[in-house]
């Protein structure tokens, strides 16, 4: 699966901004969840959605690491398989 445009755009934002609120991440993660349903990336997206309910602030570094991990997991699945 190729990265989604939203994920790629958000990764660029992590280079310019220092932190993100949970609402900013939730919008992206809900979109990703729909795109990555039934892929190895789905549990990681769900884990991060849970964190957005529990926390109030996320550093750009941890968001970048999480999104990179999600992208890498999604890339393990051929596009035609889902």
N, C-alpha and C positions, 0 to 999 in steps of 0.2 A: 504494500500500500504506500502510495506517495504521501508525504506530509500534506496536511490541509493548509490552505492559504492563511487561515486564522492562526494556526500554530506557528507558522513561519513568521508572520507579522508580529506575533506576541514575543517570539524569541528576539526579534530586532528591538522591541521595546525594552527587554531586559538589559540591553546594552546601554540604553540611554537613561533609564530610570533606576532609582535605588531600592524602591520598595513598592509593594502592591497591596491593596486592601482585598478582603475576601470577595467582595462583589465583582471586582474586576476579573478575578480568576474564575469565579463561578460561571460567568457568561461564557467564557472560553471553554471551560471544562464540560459544561452541559452540551455544547456543540460537538466537542470531541467525543463525548460519550456516545452520542448518536452515530457518529462516523465510525467509531471503533468498537461498536457492539460485537460481541462474539470473536474478538481478537485477543491476543496476549496482552495488549495494552489496556483493555477494559478494566481489569482489577486495579491497575495503577491510577487510572483516571478516577475510579470510584474512591480510592484511598485519599486522593487529593481533594475530591469533593467533600469528603468527611472532614478533612483538616480545615477546609474553609468555614465550616460551621463552628469549629472548636477554637479557632484563632482569629486574631484581629489584624495581623500584619505579617507579610512575607517578604523576605529580602529578595532582591533581583537574582542573586546568585542561586538561592535554593529553588526559585521558580525556573530559572534557566536549566538547572540540573534535572528538575522534575520533567520539564517539557522535552528535554533532550532524551531522557529515558523513555518517555511515552512515545516519542517519534521513532526511536530505535526499536522498541517493541512492536510498533505498528508496521515497521519496515520488514519485520520477519514474516509477514503474511502477504502472499501474492494478492494483488488487487482483485483477481477474478474469483478468489475463494470466499468473498463475503459480499 
